Amino acid sequence: MNKELLHCERVWLNVTPATLTPERADYGLLPLHAIGVRAGNIAALVPMAQLSGPYPAHWRDMQGKLVTPGLIDCHTHLIFAGSRAEEFELRQQGVPYAEIARRGGGILNTVRATRAATEHQLFELAVPRVMALIREGVTTLEIKSGYGLTLVDELKMLRVARRLGESLPIRIKTTLLAAHAVPPEYRDDPDRWVSVICQEIIPAAASAGLADAVDVFCEQIGFSLAQTERVYQAAVDHGLPVKGHMDQLSNLGGSTLAARFRALSVDHLEYLDQQGIAALAEHGVVATLLPTAFYFLKERQFPPIAALRQAGVPLAVSSDINPGTAPIVSLRMAMNMACTLFGLTPVEAMAGVTRHAARALGEQERLGQLKLGMAADFLVWHCTHPAEISYLVGVDQWVSRVVNGEETLA
């Protein structure tokens, strides 16, 4: 019997691993293997051809089923109160998103409802959304703030995100997005709001250990390039990596700026130009595609997928769950849309919610691949082929879900 397996706390026999490791082609598929877990990590990955029974009774025989890394949703705005269904009606009547925002709707609509909600209320509202992702196979989830837009309310959102990770069987990464919109109190002096973010909110979030990264909505209806640079510098000064909502509605040069700060990722990217692509490639920044927002807003400007591919920029895929532009609580749907709308292959979509999504969160050393020493976050599926995960939407397909070495249920 294999020594490594004998020292494992849990073992899954007869699995077909899709490792998603970059050194192997496509999904990194292997023949039948056994996976062993110890101390929350993958401690053994052994070909079944090298083993012979009988096996301990508590080892699980998965009878050839597919196993993949746990799915990672690396860009969400999942904590919020209120509804924006009326804005959906306006958009169906032809009113563009930017105009709704100028009228006081959009993000600020959700800000009012989120400020009025207690931490407990926000937690209770968020739980069903998180559980829906868990049922799809998500094991790691990024959640942004950005609907509080005061020191107190931004920290309130981040605390709720941390509590979700402590209470539910899922890893949570938090991102401070106080630079999501200019709050009404600072409408006539947005630079002063940027000063509050840099001098008060970022230091408080960093000191309390509530934020894993800092994000900015760099856009004509958001924050200018100069304002974004101020926020980024404050984040770096407090030891926090940066991310960016970039090039969604126009091109301000935000992706090039983010690359200079060695951002973890830049997200949306419909108006990304060649200069930005070159900057991302040079600095190893992940390009995160958010096809649900593209779909929901009925956009026509596609992200430059072919140019990003050619430059070797890693492509992540995420759900962008939010009440205004992506009220679709499904990473699997985002994978399907990335293929059908943006032309990704199922292999690219799968890498986009595993290996590349992990990198977009700065977690590439422990998440997103089936590899010795990495965190034991993985799924055993009913599927016969990994393409089914981006092809079929709406059916619970996993039979075993492991997070940090522990088998969990939805």
C-alpha positions in Angstrom: 0.0 0.0 0.0 1.2 3.5 -0.8 2.8 5.2 2.2 1.5 8.7 1.4 -2.0 7.5 1.2 -1.7 5.6 4.5 -0.8 8.8 6.3 -3.7 10.7 4.8 -6.8 11.5 6.9 -9.2 11.1 3.9 -8.8 9.3 0.6 -10.9 9.3 -2.6 -10.2 6.3 -4.8 -10.8 5.8 -8.5 -11.2 9.5 -9.5 -10.4 11.0 -12.9 -8.5 14.2 -12.1 -8.8 17.3 -14.3 -5.8 18.9 -12.6 -5.9 22.3 -14.5 -2.1 22.5 -14.1 -0.5 24.7 -16.8 2.2 22.1 -17.7 -0.5 19.6 -18.9 -2.6 20.2 -22.0 -6.2 21.2 -21.9 -7.8 20.2 -18.6 -4.8 18.3 -17.4 -6.7 15.1 -17.4 -5.1 12.1 -15.7 -6.1 8.4 -15.7 -7.6 6.9 -12.6 -6.0 8.2 -9.5 -6.4 8.3 -5.7 -6.4 11.6 -3.9 -5.3 11.8 -0.3 -5.8 14.7 2.1 -3.8 15.6 5.2 -3.9 18.8 7.3 -6.2 20.5 4.7 -3.9 20.0 1.8 -3.5 17.5 -1.1 -0.9 15.1 0.3 -1.1 12.3 -2.2 -2.1 12.0 -5.9 -1.3 8.3 -6.8 -2.2 6.4 -10.0 -4.6 3.6 -9.2 -2.4 1.3 -11.4 0.2 1.5 -8.6 -2.3 0.4 -5.9 -3.9 -2.8 -4.9 -6.5 -3.6 -2.3 -8.0 -4.3 0.1 -8.4 -0.7 1.1 -9.5 0.8 4.5 -13.3 0.9 4.8 -13.4 4.7 5.3 -11.7 5.3 1.9 -14.3 6.3 -0.7 -14.4 4.6 -4.1 -15.7 7.2 -6.6 -15.9 4.6 -9.5 -14.1 6.7 -12.1 -15.9 10.0 -11.5 -14.4 13.3 -12.6 -12.7 15.5 -10.0 -11.7 19.1 -10.6 -10.4 22.0 -8.4 -13.1 23.8 -6.6 -14.7 26.6 -8.6 -13.6 30.2 -7.7 -15.9 33.2 -8.2 -13.3 36.0 -8.2 -15.5 39.1 -8.7 -18.8 39.6 -6.9 -20.8 42.4 -5.2 -22.9 39.8 -3.3 -23.7 41.8 -0.1 -26.4 44.3 -0.6 -29.9 45.3 0.4 -32.8 46.4 -1.8 -33.8 45.7 -5.4 -33.2 47.4 -8.7 -36.0 45.7 -10.6 -37.5 49.1 -11.5 -34.3 50.1 -13.2 -34.5 46.9 -15.2 -37.8 48.1 -16.4 -36.3 51.5 -17.4 -33.5 49.8 -19.3 -36.0 47.7 -21.2 -37.7 51.0 -22.1 -34.4 52.2 -23.6 -32.9 54.3 -20.8 -29.1 53.6 -20.7 -27.3 52.5 -17.5 -25.2 55.7 -17.4 -28.4 57.9 -17.5 -30.0 55.9 -14.7 -26.9 56.6 -12.6 -27.0 60.3 -13.4 -30.6 60.4 -12.2 -29.6 59.1 -8.8 -30.3 55.5 -9.5 -27.7 52.8 -10.2 -25.2 52.2 -7.4 -26.5 55.0 -5.2 -30.0 53.3 -5.1 -28.4 50.2 -3.5 -26.3 52.4 -1.3 -29.3 53.9 0.4 -30.8 50.4 1.1 -27.5 49.0 2.3 -26.8 51.8 4.6 -30.3 51.3 6.2 -29.7 47.6 6.7 -28.1 46.1 9.9 -25.2 43.7 9.7 -27.5 40.9 10.6 -30.0 41.8 7.9 -27.2 42.0 5.3 -25.9 38.6 6.4 -29.4 37.0 6.2 -29.9 38.5 2.7 -26.5 37.2 1.5 -26.7 33.6 2.8 -29.1 32.3 0.1 -26.9 33.8 -2.6 -23.8 32.1 -1.2 -25.7 28.9 -0.8 -26.7 29.0 -4.5 -23.0 29.3 -5.5 -22.1 26.5 -3.1 -24.6 24.2 -4.8 -23.0 25.0 -8.1 -19.5 23.9 -6.9 -18.0 27.2 -5.8 -15.5 26.7 -3.0 -13.9 30.2 -3.0 -15.7 33.5 -3.3 -14.6 37.1 -3.5 -17.0 39.7 -2.1 -16.6 43.5 -2.5 -17.8 46.3 -0.4 -18.9 49.5 -2.2 -22.6 49.9 -1.3 -21.9 51.6 2.1 -19.8 54.6 1.0 -19.1 55.7 4.5 -16.4 54.5 6.8 -18.9 52.8 9.1 -20.9 51.2 6.3 -17.9 50.0 4.3 -16.5 48.3 7.3 -20.0 46.9 8.1 -20.1 45.2 4.7 -16.6 43.7 5.1 -17.5 42.3 8.5 -20.5 40.6 7.0 -18.3 39.1 4.3 -15.9 37.8 6.9 -18.8 36.3 8.9 -20.1 34.5 5.8 -16.7 32.8 5.5 -16.7 31.8 9.2 -20.3 30.5 9.1 -20.6 28.7 5.8 -18.4 26.0 4.1 -16.7 28.4 1.7 -13.5 30.5 1.5 -14.2 34.2 1.3 -11.8 36.8 0.0 -12.8 40.4 0.7 -12.1 43.5 -1.4 -12.6 47.1 -0.3 -14.4 49.0 -3.0 -15.2 52.4 -1.4 -14.2 53.9 -4.7 -17.3 52.4 -6.3 -19.2 55.7 -6.6 -19.1 59.2 -5.2 -21.7 59.3 -2.3 -24.3 62.1 -2.4 -22.6 63.8 0.5 -19.5 64.4 -1.7 -21.3 64.9 -5.0 -19.8 68.4 -5.4 -16.3 67.5 -4.1 -15.4 64.0 -5.3 -11.7 64.6 -4.6 -12.6 65.0 -0.9 -14.3 61.6 -1.0 -11.1 60.1 -2.4 -9.2 61.7 0.4 -11.6 60.1 2.9 -11.0 56.7 1.2 -7.2 57.1 1.3 -6.8 58.7 4.7 -9.6 57.0 6.7 -11.2 54.0 5.1 -8.2 52.1 3.7 -6.2 52.5 6.9 -9.2 51.4 9.0 -9.9 48.3 6.8 -6.2 47.4 6.8 -5.8 47.8 10.5 -8.8 45.7 11.3 -7.7 43.0 8.8 -11.0 43.2 7.0 -9.8 43.7 3.4 -7.6 41.4 1.3 -7.4 43.9 -1.6 -8.6 47.3 -2.8 -10.6 48.0 -6.0 -11.6 51.1 -7.9 -14.3 51.8 -10.5 -12.2 53.8 -13.0 -14.8 55.2 -15.4 -16.4 58.4 -16.6 -19.3 57.8 -14.2 -16.9 56.6 -11.5 -13.3 57.8 -10.7 -10.7 59.4 -12.9 -7.3 58.1 -13.6 -5.7 60.6 -11.2 -8.2 59.6 -8.5 -7.6 55.9 -9.1 -3.9 56.4 -8.7 -4.4 58.1 -5.4 -6.4 55.2 -4.1 -3.9 52.6 -5.4 -1.0 54.4 -3.8 -2.9 54.4 -0.4 -3.6 50.7 -0.8 0.0 49.9 -1.5 1.2 52.1 1.4 -1.0 49.9 3.7 0.2 46.6 2.3 -2.9 45.8 0.2 -2.9 44.6 -3.4 -5.1 46.3 -5.9 -7.7 45.4 -8.5 -9.7 47.4 -11.0 -13.1 47.8 -12.7 -11.6 49.0 -16.0 -12.6 49.8 -19.6 -16.3 48.7 -19.2 -18.0 51.8 -20.7 -15.0 53.7 -22.1 -11.2 53.7 -22.1 -9.5 56.0 -19.6 -6.2 54.1 -19.5 -7.1 52.4 -16.2 -5.7 49.0 -17.2 -2.3 50.4 -18.0 -2.3 52.3 -14.7 -3.4 49.1 -12.8 -0.6 47.1 -14.5 1.9 49.7 -13.3 0.7 49.0 -9.7 1.0 45.2 -10.5 -2.7 44.7 -9.9 -4.0 41.2 -9.2 -6.6 41.7 -12.0 -8.5 44.2 -14.1 -12.1 43.3 -14.8 -14.8 44.0 -17.5 -12.4 45.2 -20.3 -14.9 45.8 -23.1 -12.9 48.9 -24.2 -9.4 47.7 -23.4 -6.9 48.8 -26.0 -3.6 47.4 -27.3 -1.5 49.5 -24.9 -3.5 48.1 -22.0 -3.2 44.6 -23.2 0.6 44.9 -23.5 0.8 46.3 -20.0 -1.2 43.4 -18.6 1.0 40.9 -20.4 4.2 42.6 -19.2 3.2 42.7 -15.5 1.3 39.4 -15.3 -2.1 40.9 -14.6 -5.2 38.7 -14.9 -8.0 39.9 -17.2 -11.4 39.0 -15.6 -14.3 38.6 -18.0 -17.8 39.4 -16.7 -20.2 38.2 -19.4 -23.3 38.4 -17.2 -23.0 42.2 -17.0 -22.4 42.3 -20.8 -25.5 40.3 -21.4 -27.7 42.1 -18.9 -26.8 45.5 -20.2 -27.1 44.4 -23.8 -23.7 45.7 -24.6 -22.3 45.5 -28.2 -18.6 46.2 -27.5 -16.9 42.8 -27.0 -13.7 42.4 -24.9 -10.7 41.9 -27.1 -10.5 38.2 -26.5 -8.3 37.3 -29.4 -5.7 40.0 -28.7 -5.6 39.0 -25.0 -5.1 35.3 -26.0 -2.3 36.3 -28.4 -0.6 38.3 -25.7 -0.7 35.4 -23.2 -2.8 37.3 -20.7 -4.5 34.9 -18.3 -8.3 35.0 -18.6 -10.5 34.6 -15.5 -14.3 34.3 -15.6 -16.6 35.5 -12.9 -20.3 36.1 -12.1 -20.1 39.8 -11.1 -23.2 39.2 -8.9 -24.8 42.6 -8.2 -28.3 44.1 -8.0 -27.9 46.5 -10.9 -26.1 45.0 -13.8 -25.7 41.3 -13.1 -28.5 39.9 -10.9 -27.6 36.4 -11.9 -26.4 34.3 -9.0 -24.6 31.7 -11.1 -20.9 31.2 -11.9 -21.9 28.3 -14.1 -24.1 30.6 -16.2 -21.1 33.0 -16.4 -19.0 30.2 -17.8 -21.6 29.3 -20.3 -21.9 32.9 -21.4 -18.2 33.3 -21.6 -18.3 30.5 -24.2 -21.4 31.5 -26.1 -21.0 35.3 -26.0 -17.3 35.8 -25.9 -16.1 32.7 -27.8 -14.1 31.1 -25.0 -13.5 27.4 -25.3 -14.8 25.2 -22.4 -11.2 24.6 -21.4 -10.6 28.4 -21.2 -13.8 28.8 -19.2 -12.7 26.1 -16.7 -9.2 27.5 -16.3 -11.0 30.9 -15.9 -12.8 29.7 -12.8 -10.0 27.7 -11.3 -6.3 28.4 -12.0 -6.7 32.0 -13.4 -9.4 33.0 -10.9 -7.0 31.9 -8.1 -4.4 34.2 -9.5 -6.9 37.0 -9.7 -7.2 36.7 -5.9 -3.5 36.3 -5.3 -4.1 32.7 -4.3 -2.3 30.9 -7.2 0.1 29.1 -4.8 -2.6 27.2 -3.0 -5.9 27.2 -5.0 -7.1 26.5 -8.5 -5.2 23.3 -9.3 -5.0 19.7 -8.2 -1.4 19.5 -7.2 0.6 18.1 -4.3 0.8 20.6 -1.5 -2.1 22.8 -2.6 -5.2 23.3 -0.6 -7.6 20.4 -0.7 -10.5 22.3 -2.4 -12.0 20.1 -5.0 -15.2 18.6 -6.4 -16.2 15.1 -7.5 -18.7 15.3 -10.3 -21.4 13.2 -12.0 -20.0 14.6 -15.3 -18.2 12.3 -17.7 -16.2 15.3 -19.2 -15.2 18.7 -17.9 -16.9 20.5 -20.8 -20.2 19.6 -19.1 -19.5 22.1 -16.3 -19.8 25.1 -18.7 -22.3 23.4 -21.0 -25.1 22.4 -18.6 -26.6 25.0 -16.3 -29.1 24.6 -13.6 -28.5 21.0 -12.4 -26.6 20.1 -9.3 -23.9 17.7 -10.6 -21.3 17.3 -7.8 -21.3 14.3 -5.5 -18.5 15.3 -3.2 -17.4 18.8 -2.3 -14.2 19.3 -0.3 -13.1 22.6 1.2 -9.8 22.8 3.2 -9.8 19.0 3.3 -13.3 18.7 4.8 -16.1 17.2 2.9 -19.1 19.6 3.0 -22.7 19.6 1.9 -24.8 22.5 0.4 
